[in-house]
């Protein structure tokens, strides 16, 4: 269920199962500490604890960036990332 405070943040394009990292094309900015929900092949929520842009650890990323996002469960390409408020 999407509430009015939820904002679509991006879509998963790839998943590295051996390190638990999703590659996400962002459609909105994302910052460490924000809460997100993953929807699609998996349904779960988590806090953004670790993300990278071009293999460099970052504290925030902007719309249009492609990030590596550490995720709590396996995801698949096409899964949606939503910021939950």
C-alpha positions in Angstrom: 0.0 0.0 0.0 1.4 3.4 -1.0 0.7 6.3 1.3 0.7 9.9 0.3 4.1 10.4 2.0 5.7 7.5 0.0 7.9 8.5 -2.9 9.2 6.2 -5.6 12.9 6.2 -5.4 14.0 3.9 -8.2 14.1 0.5 -9.8 16.4 -2.5 -9.4 18.4 -3.2 -12.5 20.7 -6.0 -11.2 21.3 -8.0 -8.0 24.6 -9.4 -6.8 23.5 -12.3 -4.6 27.0 -13.1 -3.3 27.3 -9.7 -1.6 23.6 -8.8 -1.2 23.8 -5.6 -3.3 21.1 -4.3 -5.6 22.0 -1.9 -8.5 19.3 0.8 -8.5 18.6 3.5 -11.0 17.3 6.4 -8.9 14.2 8.4 -9.8 14.5 10.5 -6.6 17.3 11.3 -4.2 18.2 8.9 -1.4 20.1 9.5 1.8 21.6 7.1 4.4 19.2 6.6 7.3 16.0 6.9 5.2 13.5 4.0 5.3 12.6 2.2 2.1 10.3 -0.5 1.0 11.1 -3.0 -1.8 8.2 -4.2 -3.8 8.0 -6.8 -6.6 9.6 -10.2 -6.3 10.2 -9.5 -2.6 8.2 -7.4 -0.2 10.2 -5.9 2.7 11.2 -2.6 4.4 14.6 -1.6 5.6 16.7 1.4 6.5 19.3 2.6 4.0 22.6 1.6 5.8 25.1 1.4 2.9 25.2 2.7 -0.7 27.8 3.4 -3.2 28.2 5.4 -6.4 30.9 4.1 -8.8 32.3 1.9 -6.0 32.7 4.9 -3.6 30.8 4.9 -0.3 28.3 7.9 -0.3 25.9 9.4 2.3 23.4 10.6 -0.4 22.7 10.2 -4.1 20.6 12.2 -6.4 17.9 11.5 -9.0 19.5 10.0 -12.1 22.4 8.3 -10.2 22.9 4.6 -10.4 23.8 3.2 -7.0 24.8 0.0 -5.3 22.4 -0.5 -2.4 23.0 -3.1 0.4 19.7 -4.9 0.8 18.3 -7.2 3.5 16.8 -9.8 1.1 17.3 -11.0 -2.4 15.7 -8.8 -5.1 15.2 -9.0 -8.8 15.5 -6.6 -11.8 12.3 -4.6 -12.0 11.6 -4.5 -8.3 10.6 -1.0 -7.1 12.3 1.0 -4.3 10.0 3.4 -2.5 11.0 5.9 0.3 8.5 5.5 3.1 7.7 8.4 5.5 
